[in-house]
Amino acid sequence: MASYPIFSLIILALSSLLPSLSISISPCDFPAIFNFGDSNSDTGGLSAAFGPAPPPNGETFFGMPAGRYSDGRLIIDFIAQSLGLPYLSAYLDSVGTNFSHGANFATAGSTIRRQNKTLFQGGFSPFSLDVQSWQFSQFKSRSQLAYKRGGVFKDLLPTEDYFSRALYTFDIGQNDLTSGYFDNMTTEEVKAYVPDVLNKFTIVVKNIYGQGGRFFWIHNTGPFGCLPYVLDRLLLTAAQVDRVGCGAPFNEVAKLFNVKLKKTVNQLRKDLPLAVFTYVDVYSVKYELISQANKHGFEHPLVTCCGHGGKYNYNAHLGCGGKITVNNTEILVGKSCEDPSKRTCWDGVHYTEAANKWVFDQIVEGAFSDPPIPLRMACKKQQ
């Protein structure tokens, strides 16, 4: 038997493992994204259903309104781009859409729990998370029937295997919390219904799992106590305002929701053993951005870029793109600020493209994820 130096034997042993090692560290090949959420990730759903977001929405990147409540792209756009996928078409948009690499079921104003009010009564979308899941079920079954017809449908719809290989993203919950406050509930009353909200969330995730979904990327909710539409509308005492100027009680509710959401995700891991869940702490990233805005190249974090009037440049009745009529002439008063790239808050409710990009850059490599894995590895189950 030939003799080998011990180093050569080690190299031979390692080389035999290389194929399996390369498989374990290779990035995921997500062919599609199916997104569920509210305005933080709506790429045109509410605009398709109830009328377009007006200019100057979309001005920074798209050069025109593009269904997003921002001057440009959202975090979900950067997620798709980083995975080499096209921006997601809204499921509700029937014109010029392409669903070959996924679909977006999110709509602005959506909640996890049904609000049992019309959009015009409460300002919240009728497309709650359960409805979005029903839309997904319809899309999954009907898209495959159409795909089999061939022709143009093969170019516009996903193949059947995409549904089990896709990334399922969630960014929803903020409106469930603010809705209670806007209905004049106390902080304790809002806290009391959080478990029911998360029970509804669990039902939807299990439904999607039952239809083949396996890879879930779940954002927690942000510090809504720092957003002008909350600060302008809900009363606070001086003692309830933190050092940054945010509403402490509202952010405490957001943090409570996030603690319980994380526990919910942990339970889902046990209940759905074939799934891979990544919980992403966007709250911490967004609060860092707002509280240390100057450090990160931004300014006036509590003041709306596109708005009109008041301490926060926000008016609930005359928002971004809002116009008034003077002497039979329409005048735009809800104008964009001079440089949205230096601002965090776009319209009092949503973030600018620059802020969305900054948040994405912090979360994409897994620094704020549980488990701490990058987006591109979100199909890998941690041992």
Beta strands, then each sheet from edge to edge (+ up, - down):
strand 1: 33-37
strand 2: 102-104
strand 3: 167-171
strand 4: 215-219
strand 5: 276-280
strand 6: 323-326
strand 7: 329-332
strand 8: 369-370
sheet 1: 2+ 1+ 3+ 4+ 5+ 8-
sheet 2: 6+ 7-
end
